[in-house]
Amino acid sequence: MTEKVIFDTNKLRDKEANLWFFFGNRGDLEKFSKVSEIIIPDMVIEELKRQKKRSLENKKQSFLENPIHWILGTSKPERENFDIASHIQKLEDAENISYSVIKLTDYSVIEQMKELALQKAAPFENGENTDKWFKDAYTYFTVLEYLKTIEDSYVFFVCKDGRLVEAFDGNERVRVVSDFDEFEKQRISYFQEEYFLKEMSTRINFPVNTKDVVWAWLNISGNRVVKIISEWPTFLVEVDFSTKEIIDHIIEEVLIEEDSLSDAINYLIHSRNFDETDFYVGQLMPYTQYFTDQQIIELLEASTSNNQIYRIAEKDDLKSFFKSLFEHKKNSLGDETKKLFIKYFWE
């Protein structure tokens, strides 16, 4: 079952994306969308709209007061008739991240909200002369109501507000995380359970303990790769995303002619001639499912900066190797790298 991840407002906004997308924090959000079901409380949606409205109103006023309009002779009606509400609705309608909205329907909790506010209990502030955090309290009770409607043993809640985080403290069905990296760390817990450790030990013919399972990530095939570090060796184990069955594994240290996988990737990144590029692409091609996101990004950046790679980009094996990586991580690349990659490997 796909894990459900609920977002608070402060993890869905950023200034850069404010005018162009409905949701901000695109990097993390796109990662979450590949591995989880994204849930947004309706209060969060409304708060994002309000924040965008305020930001656009300020920008519109600054825009209208800019004397460049009179110098260029632009149309006054066109400048003044920009419909902010319509623009925000277009952003919401055009949002390409898939998500579901949850709402609070049990208004009997208003009495509980009042009691929490009077007691200065989380998620309300505990200072005097303040009734802040009503929106957080509304979101808090929306999440609690949602939990009653699902069979999942837990959900993740992405948030950074201290008092809202504190409100969920002790609730075993809500795992609070601050970002995708923290989410990933918590997700390795399944691979540290006794049943999976036994399966892993049998499959790789090597004893695996809880402390040996240090990392898991999503690979280019949509499966998980589990990294197991003992004194020696280091195993990388591919696990089917849905069934959790072990597909295959490799020993990281002695994969390619006594070179580790990491070393071979590094040699390709810093390739000194065409023959070296050809050799390491050929050696690495069967193992791309074990690459980390960071290794893929570094390889793609090298493909546009190392002339011993991009000058032979027309070779079929080279093109196939790098294009498969590009399709997986293109949204994490800078604009200049993407532009150069398309120039070298597509045009």
DRENDO-1510 file (C-alpha; in Angstrom, 1 decimal, always signed):
<recs>
REC; n; res; u; v; w
REC; 1; MET; +0.0; +0.0; +0.0 .
REC; 2; THR; +1.4; +3.4; -1.0 .
REC; 3; GLU; +2.2; +5.6; +2.0 .
REC; 4; LYS; +0.0; +8.7; +2.6 .
REC; 5; VAL; +1.8; +12.0; +3.2 .
REC; 6; ILE; -0.1; +15.0; +4.5 .
REC; 7; PHE; +1.4; +18.5; +4.0 .
REC; 8; ASP; +1.2; +21.7; +6.1 .
REC; 9; THR; +1.1; +25.1; +4.5 .
REC; 10; ASN; +4.7; +26.0; +5.3 .
REC; 11; LYS; +6.0; +23.0; +3.3 .
REC; 12; LEU; +4.0; +24.0; +0.1 .
REC; 13; ARG; +5.1; +27.5; -0.4 .
REC; 14; ASP; +8.2; +29.3; -1.5 .
REC; 15; LYS; +8.7; +32.7; -3.1 .
REC; 16; GLU; +10.3; +31.5; -6.3 .
REC; 17; ALA; +7.3; +29.3; -7.3 .
REC; 18; ASN; +4.6; +31.5; -6.0 .
REC; 19; LEU; +3.7; +33.1; -9.3 .
REC; 20; TRP; +4.2; +30.1; -11.6 .
REC; 21; PHE; +2.9; +27.1; -9.7 .
REC; 22; PHE; +0.1; +26.6; -7.2 .
REC; 23; PHE; +2.4; +24.6; -4.9 .
REC; 24; GLY; +5.9; +25.6; -4.0 .
REC; 25; ASN; +8.7; +23.4; -2.7 .
REC; 26; ARG; +8.7; +21.7; -6.1 .
REC; 27; GLY; +11.9; +19.6; -5.6 .
REC; 28; ASP; +10.6; +17.8; -2.5 .
REC; 29; LEU; +7.0; +17.6; -3.7 .
REC; 30; GLU; +8.0; +15.9; -6.9 .
REC; 31; LYS; +10.0; +13.3; -5.0 .
REC; 32; PHE; +7.1; +12.7; -2.7 .
REC; 33; SER; +4.7; +12.3; -5.6 .
REC; 34; LYS; +6.8; +9.4; -7.0 .
REC; 35; VAL; +6.6; +7.3; -3.9 .
REC; 36; SER; +3.5; +8.4; -2.0 .
REC; 37; GLU; -0.1; +9.6; -2.1 .
REC; 38; ILE; -0.1; +13.3; -1.3 .
REC; 39; ILE; -2.9; +14.6; +0.9 .
REC; 40; ILE; -3.7; +18.3; +1.5 .
REC; 41; PRO; -6.1; +19.7; +4.2 .
REC; 42; ASP; -8.6; +22.2; +2.8 .
REC; 43; MET; -7.4; +24.8; +5.2 .
REC; 44; VAL; -3.9; +24.5; +3.7 .
REC; 45; ILE; -5.4; +25.1; +0.2 .
REC; 46; GLU; -7.3; +28.2; +1.4 .
REC; 47; GLU; -4.2; +29.6; +3.2 .
REC; 48; LEU; -2.1; +29.1; +0.1 .
REC; 49; LYS; -4.7; +31.0; -2.0 .
REC; 50; ARG; -4.8; +33.8; +0.6 .
REC; 51; GLN; -1.0; +34.1; +0.6 .
REC; 52; LYS; -0.8; +34.2; -3.2 .
REC; 53; LYS; -3.5; +36.8; -3.3 .
REC; 54; ARG; -1.7; +39.1; -0.9 .
REC; 55; SER; +1.6; +38.6; -2.7 .
REC; 56; LEU; +0.1; +39.3; -6.1 .
REC; 57; GLU; -1.7; +42.4; -4.9 .
REC; 58; ASN; +1.6; +43.8; -3.6 .
REC; 59; LYS; +3.3; +43.0; -6.9 .
REC; 60; LYS; +0.5; +44.4; -9.0 .
REC; 61; GLN; +0.6; +47.7; -7.1 .
REC; 62; SER; +4.3; +47.9; -7.6 .
REC; 63; PHE; +3.9; +47.0; -11.2 .
REC; 64; LEU; +1.2; +49.7; -11.8 .
REC; 65; GLU; +3.4; +52.4; -10.2 .
REC; 66; ASN; +6.4; +51.6; -12.4 .
REC; 67; PRO; +7.0; +54.6; -14.7 .
REC; 68; ILE; +8.3; +52.3; -17.5 .
REC; 69; HIS; +4.6; +51.9; -18.5 .
REC; 70; TRP; +4.3; +55.5; -19.4 .
REC; 71; ILE; +7.6; +55.5; -21.3 .
REC; 72; LEU; +6.6; +52.4; -23.3 .
REC; 73; GLY; +3.0; +53.6; -23.7 .
REC; 74; THR; +1.4; +50.3; -22.5 .
REC; 75; SER; -2.3; +50.0; -22.2 .
REC; 76; LYS; -3.7; +51.3; -18.9 .
REC; 77; PRO; -6.8; +49.0; -18.9 .
REC; 78; GLU; -4.7; +46.0; -19.6 .
REC; 79; ARG; -2.4; +46.8; -16.7 .
REC; 80; GLU; -5.2; +47.5; -14.2 .
REC; 81; ASN; -7.6; +44.7; -15.2 .
REC; 82; PHE; -5.4; +41.8; -14.3 .
REC; 83; ASP; -7.7; +39.4; -12.4 .
REC; 84; ILE; -5.8; +38.0; -9.5 .
REC; 85; ALA; -8.4; +35.5; -8.3 .
REC; 86; SER; -8.7; +34.1; -11.8 .
REC; 87; HIS; -4.9; +33.8; -12.1 .
REC; 88; ILE; -4.8; +31.9; -8.8 .
REC; 89; GLN; -7.6; +29.6; -9.9 .
REC; 90; LYS; -5.7; +28.9; -13.2 .
REC; 91; LEU; -2.6; +27.9; -11.1 .
REC; 92; GLU; -4.7; +25.6; -9.0 .
REC; 93; ASP; -6.3; +24.0; -12.1 .
REC; 94; ALA; -3.0; +23.6; -13.9 .
REC; 95; GLU; -1.2; +22.0; -10.9 .
REC; 96; ASN; +0.4; +18.8; -12.3 .
REC; 97; ILE; +1.2; +17.2; -8.9 .
REC; 98; SER; -1.5; +14.7; -8.1 .
REC; 99; TYR; -3.1; +15.2; -4.7 .
REC; 100; SER; -6.3; +14.7; -2.7 .
REC; 101; VAL; -8.0; +17.2; -0.4 .
REC; 102; ILE; -9.3; +16.3; +3.0 .
REC; 103; LYS; -11.9; +18.4; +4.9 .
REC; 104; LEU; -13.1; +18.8; +8.5 .
REC; 105; THR; -16.7; +17.8; +8.7 .
REC; 106; ASP; -17.2; +17.0; +12.4 .
REC; 107; TYR; -17.7; +20.5; +13.8 .
REC; 108; SER; -18.3; +19.1; +17.3 .
REC; 109; VAL; -14.5; +19.4; +17.7 .
REC; 110; ILE; -14.9; +23.2; +17.9 .
REC; 111; GLU; -15.4; +22.8; +21.7 .
REC; 112; GLN; -12.1; +20.9; +21.9 .
REC; 113; MET; -10.4; +23.7; +20.0 .
REC; 114; LYS; -11.7; +26.2; +22.4 .
REC; 115; GLU; -10.5; +24.2; +25.4 .
REC; 116; LEU; -7.0; +23.8; +23.8 .
REC; 117; ALA; -6.9; +27.6; +23.1 .
REC; 118; LEU; -7.9; +28.4; +26.7 .
REC; 119; GLN; -5.3; +26.1; +28.1 .
REC; 120; LYS; -2.7; +27.4; +25.7 .
REC; 121; ALA; -2.1; +23.8; +24.7 .
REC; 122; ALA; -0.5; +22.7; +21.4 .
REC; 123; PRO; -1.1; +23.5; +18.6 .
REC; 124; PHE; -2.0; +26.9; +20.1 .
REC; 125; GLU; +0.8; +29.2; +21.5 .
REC; 126; ASN; +1.4; +29.0; +25.2 .
REC; 127; GLY; +2.1; +32.7; +25.7 .
REC; 128; GLU; -0.3; +35.2; +27.2 .
REC; 129; ASN; -2.5; +37.6; +25.2 .
REC; 130; THR; -2.5; +35.4; +22.1 .
REC; 131; ASP; -5.0; +33.2; +20.3 .
REC; 132; LYS; -2.7; +32.4; +17.4 .
REC; 133; TRP; -2.7; +29.1; +15.5 .
REC; 134; PHE; -6.4; +28.6; +14.9 .
REC; 135; LYS; -5.6; +27.5; +11.4 .
REC; 136; ASP; -3.1; +25.0; +12.7 .
REC; 137; ALA; -5.7; +23.7; +15.2 .
REC; 138; TYR; -8.2; +23.4; +12.3 .
REC; 139; THR; -5.6; +21.4; +10.3 .
REC; 140; TYR; -4.8; +19.3; +13.3 .
REC; 141; PHE; -8.4; +18.2; +13.8 .
REC; 142; THR; -8.8; +17.7; +10.0 .
REC; 143; VAL; -5.9; +15.2; +10.1 .
REC; 144; LEU; -7.4; +13.4; +13.2 .
REC; 145; GLU; -10.7; +13.1; +11.5 .
REC; 146; TYR; -9.1; +11.7; +8.3 .
REC; 147; LEU; -7.3; +9.0; +10.3 .
REC; 148; LYS; -10.7; +7.6; +11.3 .
REC; 149; THR; -11.6; +7.1; +7.7 .
REC; 150; ILE; -8.5; +5.1; +6.6 .
REC; 151; GLU; -7.2; +1.6; +7.5 .
REC; 152; ASP; -3.5; +2.6; +7.2 .
REC; 153; SER; -1.7; +2.2; +10.5 .
REC; 154; TYR; +0.0; +5.5; +10.1 .
REC; 155; VAL; +0.5; +8.6; +7.8 .
REC; 156; PHE; +3.3; +11.0; +7.4 .
REC; 157; PHE; +2.8; +14.7; +8.2 .
REC; 158; VAL; +5.3; +17.2; +6.6 .
REC; 159; CYS; +5.6; +20.2; +8.7 .
REC; 160; LYS; +8.0; +22.6; +10.5 .
REC; 161; ASP; +5.8; +24.4; +13.0 .
REC; 162; GLY; +6.9; +23.5; +16.5 .
REC; 163; ARG; +3.5; +23.7; +18.2 .
REC; 164; LEU; +1.7; +21.7; +15.5 .
REC; 165; VAL; +4.5; +19.1; +15.6 .
REC; 166; GLU; +4.1; +19.1; +19.4 .
REC; 167; ALA; +0.3; +18.5; +19.0 .
REC; 168; PHE; +1.0; +15.2; +17.3 .
REC; 169; ASP; +3.6; +14.1; +19.8 .
REC; 170; GLY; +2.7; +10.7; +21.1 .
REC; 171; ASN; +0.3; +9.9; +18.3 .
REC; 172; GLU; +1.6; +6.6; +16.9 .
REC; 173; ARG; -0.5; +7.0; +13.7 .
REC; 174; VAL; +1.2; +10.3; +12.7 .
REC; 175; ARG; +4.9; +10.4; +11.8 .
REC; 176; VAL; +6.0; +14.0; +11.5 .
REC; 177; VAL; +8.9; +14.8; +9.1 .
REC; 178; SER; +10.4; +18.0; +8.0 .
REC; 179; ASP; +11.4; +17.1; +4.4 .
REC; 180; PHE; +11.8; +14.2; +1.9 .
REC; 181; ASP; +15.2; +13.2; +3.3 .
REC; 182; GLU; +13.8; +12.7; +6.8 .
REC; 183; PHE; +10.8; +10.8; +5.2 .
REC; 184; GLU; +13.3; +8.5; +3.4 .
REC; 185; LYS; +15.2; +7.8; +6.7 .
REC; 186; GLN; +12.0; +6.8; +8.5 .
REC; 187; ARG; +10.9; +4.5; +5.6 .
REC; 188; ILE; +13.9; +2.2; +6.0 .
REC; 189; SER; +12.2; +0.9; +9.2 .
REC; 190; TYR; +10.4; -1.8; +7.2 .
REC; 191; PHE; +13.7; -3.2; +6.0 .
REC; 192; GLN; +14.9; -3.4; +9.6 .
REC; 193; GLU; +12.1; -5.6; +10.7 .
REC; 194; GLU; +12.9; -9.2; +11.7 .
REC; 195; TYR; +11.0; -10.9; +8.8 .
REC; 196; PHE; +12.8; -8.9; +6.1 .
REC; 197; LEU; +16.2; -9.3; +7.8 .
REC; 198; LYS; +15.8; -13.1; +7.6 .
REC; 199; GLU; +14.7; -12.9; +4.0 .
REC; 200; MET; +17.7; -10.7; +3.2 .
REC; 201; SER; +20.2; -12.9; +5.0 .
REC; 202; THR; +19.0; -16.0; +3.2 .
REC; 203; ARG; +19.0; -14.3; -0.2 .
REC; 204; ILE; +22.5; -12.8; +0.0 .
REC; 205; ASN; +23.9; -15.6; +2.1 .
REC; 206; PHE; +25.2; -13.2; +4.7 .
REC; 207; PRO; +23.9; -12.4; +8.2 .
REC; 208; VAL; +22.2; -9.0; +8.3 .
REC; 209; ASN; +21.4; -7.1; +11.5 .
REC; 210; THR; +19.2; -4.1; +12.0 .
REC; 211; LYS; +22.1; -1.7; +12.3 .
REC; 212; ASP; +23.5; -2.9; +9.0 .
REC; 213; VAL; +20.5; -1.5; +7.0 .
REC; 214; VAL; +21.5; +2.1; +6.7 .
REC; 215; TRP; +19.7; +3.6; +3.6 .
REC; 216; ALA; +17.0; +2.9; +1.0 .
REC; 217; TRP; +16.1; +4.9; -2.0 .
REC; 218; LEU; +13.9; +4.9; -5.1 .
REC; 219; ASN; +15.7; +3.8; -8.3 .
REC; 220; ILE; +15.1; +4.5; -12.0 .
REC; 221; SER; +12.9; +1.4; -12.2 .
REC; 222; GLY; +10.6; +2.6; -9.5 .
REC; 223; ASN; +11.8; +0.0; -7.0 .
REC; 224; ARG; +13.7; +0.4; -3.7 .
REC; 225; VAL; +17.4; -0.1; -3.3 .
REC; 226; VAL; +18.5; -1.1; +0.2 .
REC; 227; LYS; +22.1; -0.4; +1.3 .
REC; 228; ILE; +23.5; -2.9; +3.8 .
REC; 229; ILE; +26.8; -2.1; +5.4 .
REC; 230; SER; +28.7; -4.6; +7.6 .
REC; 231; GLU; +32.4; -4.6; +8.2 .
REC; 232; TRP; +32.7; -6.1; +4.7 .
REC; 233; PRO; +31.2; -6.2; +2.2 .
REC; 234; THR; +28.6; -3.5; +1.3 .
REC; 235; PHE; +25.5; -5.0; -0.4 .
REC; 236; LEU; +23.0; -3.1; -2.6 .
REC; 237; VAL; +19.7; -5.0; -2.7 .
REC; 238; GLU; +16.9; -4.1; -5.2 .
REC; 239; VAL; +13.5; -4.7; -3.7 .
REC; 240; ASP; +10.2; -4.6; -5.6 .
REC; 241; PHE; +8.3; -1.5; -4.6 .
REC; 242; SER; +4.9; -3.1; -4.3 .
REC; 243; THR; +5.5; -6.6; -3.2 .
REC; 244; LYS; +8.7; -5.9; -1.1 .
REC; 245; GLU; +10.2; -9.0; -2.7 .
REC; 246; ILE; +14.0; -9.1; -3.3 .
REC; 247; ILE; +14.8; -8.9; -7.0 .
REC; 248; ASP; +18.6; -8.9; -7.1 .
REC; 249; HIS; +21.7; -7.7; -5.3 .
REC; 250; ILE; +25.3; -6.7; -5.9 .
REC; 251; ILE; +28.4; -6.3; -3.7 .
REC; 252; GLU; +29.3; -2.7; -4.1 .
REC; 253; GLU; +33.1; -2.9; -3.5 .
REC; 254; VAL; +34.2; -5.4; -6.2 .
REC; 255; LEU; +31.7; -4.9; -9.0 .
REC; 256; ILE; +33.7; -3.9; -12.0 .
REC; 257; GLU; +37.3; -5.3; -12.4 .
REC; 258; GLU; +38.0; -4.9; -8.7 .
REC; 259; ASP; +36.5; -1.3; -8.8 .
REC; 260; SER; +33.5; -0.5; -6.6 .
REC; 261; LEU; +30.4; +0.9; -8.2 .
REC; 262; SER; +31.1; +4.3; -6.7 .
REC; 263; ASP; +34.6; +4.3; -8.1 .
REC; 264; ALA; +33.5; +3.3; -11.6 .
REC; 265; ILE; +30.9; +6.1; -11.6 .
REC; 266; ASN; +33.6; +8.5; -10.5 .
REC; 267; TYR; +36.0; +7.4; -13.2 .
REC; 268; LEU; +33.3; +8.0; -15.8 .
REC; 269; ILE; +32.5; +11.4; -14.5 .
REC; 270; HIS; +36.2; +12.3; -14.7 .
REC; 271; SER; +36.9; +10.4; -17.9 .
REC; 272; ARG; +40.2; +11.4; -19.6 .
REC; 273; ASN; +39.6; +10.0; -23.1 .
REC; 274; PHE; +36.9; +8.5; -25.4 .
REC; 275; ASP; +38.1; +4.9; -24.7 .
REC; 276; GLU; +37.7; +5.4; -21.0 .
REC; 277; THR; +34.2; +6.8; -21.5 .
REC; 278; ASP; +33.2; +3.9; -23.7 .
REC; 279; PHE; +34.6; +1.3; -21.2 .
REC; 280; TYR; +32.9; +2.6; -18.1 .
REC; 281; VAL; +29.6; +3.2; -19.9 .
REC; 282; GLY; +29.6; -0.4; -21.0 .
REC; 283; GLN; +30.6; -1.7; -17.6 .
REC; 284; LEU; +28.0; +0.5; -15.7 .
REC; 285; MET; +25.0; +0.0; -18.0 .
REC; 286; PRO; +23.8; -3.3; -16.4 .
REC; 287; TYR; +23.8; -1.6; -12.9 .
REC; 288; THR; +22.0; +1.7; -13.4 .
REC; 289; GLN; +19.2; +0.4; -11.1 .
REC; 290; TYR; +21.7; +0.7; -8.2 .
REC; 291; PHE; +22.6; +4.4; -8.8 .
REC; 292; THR; +21.6; +6.9; -6.2 .
REC; 293; ASP; +19.9; +10.2; -7.1 .
REC; 294; GLN; +23.1; +12.1; -6.4 .
REC; 295; GLN; +25.2; +9.8; -8.6 .
REC; 296; ILE; +22.8; +10.2; -11.4 .
REC; 297; ILE; +22.8; +14.0; -11.1 .
REC; 298; GLU; +26.6; +14.1; -11.1 .
REC; 299; LEU; +26.8; +11.8; -14.1 .
REC; 300; LEU; +24.3; +14.0; -16.1 .
REC; 301; GLU; +26.2; +17.2; -15.1 .
REC; 302; ALA; +29.5; +15.5; -16.3 .
REC; 303; SER; +27.8; +14.5; -19.6 .
REC; 304; THR; +27.5; +18.2; -20.4 .
REC; 305; SER; +30.7; +19.5; -19.0 .
REC; 306; ASN; +33.3; +16.8; -19.8 .
REC; 307; ASN; +34.2; +17.0; -23.5 .
REC; 308; GLN; +35.4; +13.4; -23.4 .
REC; 309; ILE; +31.8; +12.4; -22.9 .
REC; 310; TYR; +29.6; +14.8; -24.9 .
REC; 311; ARG; +31.9; +14.8; -28.0 .
REC; 312; ILE; +30.9; +11.2; -28.6 .
REC; 313; ALA; +27.3; +11.6; -27.5 .
REC; 314; GLU; +26.1; +10.3; -30.9 .
REC; 315; LYS; +27.2; +6.7; -30.0 .
REC; 316; ASP; +24.1; +4.5; -29.4 .
REC; 317; ASP; +25.2; +3.0; -26.1 .
REC; 318; LEU; +26.3; +6.3; -24.7 .
REC; 319; LYS; +23.1; +8.0; -25.8 .
REC; 320; SER; +20.9; +5.2; -24.4 .
REC; 321; PHE; +22.8; +5.2; -21.1 .
REC; 322; PHE; +22.6; +8.9; -20.4 .
REC; 323; LYS; +19.1; +9.4; -21.8 .
REC; 324; SER; +17.7; +6.8; -19.4 .
REC; 325; LEU; +19.3; +8.7; -16.5 .
REC; 326; PHE; +18.1; +12.0; -17.8 .
REC; 327; GLU; +14.4; +10.9; -18.0 .
REC; 328; HIS; +14.6; +9.9; -14.3 .
REC; 329; LYS; +16.2; +13.0; -12.9 .
REC; 330; LYS; +15.7; +15.9; -15.4 .
REC; 331; ASN; +13.5; +17.8; -13.0 .
REC; 332; SER; +16.4; +17.9; -10.5 .
REC; 333; LEU; +18.8; +19.5; -13.0 .
REC; 334; GLY; +19.6; +23.1; -13.5 .
REC; 335; ASP; +18.2; +24.8; -16.7 .
REC; 336; GLU; +21.7; +25.2; -18.2 .
REC; 337; THR; +22.5; +21.5; -17.8 .
REC; 338; LYS; +19.1; +20.5; -19.3 .
REC; 339; LYS; +19.6; +22.8; -22.2 .
REC; 340; LEU; +23.1; +21.4; -22.9 .
REC; 341; PHE; +22.0; +17.8; -22.5 .
REC; 342; ILE; +19.2; +18.2; -25.0 .
REC; 343; LYS; +21.7; +19.9; -27.4 .
REC; 344; TYR; +24.3; +17.1; -27.1 .
REC; 345; PHE; +22.1; +14.0; -26.8 .
REC; 346; TRP; +18.9; +14.8; -28.7 .
REC; 347; GLU; +19.6; +17.4; -31.4 .
</recs>
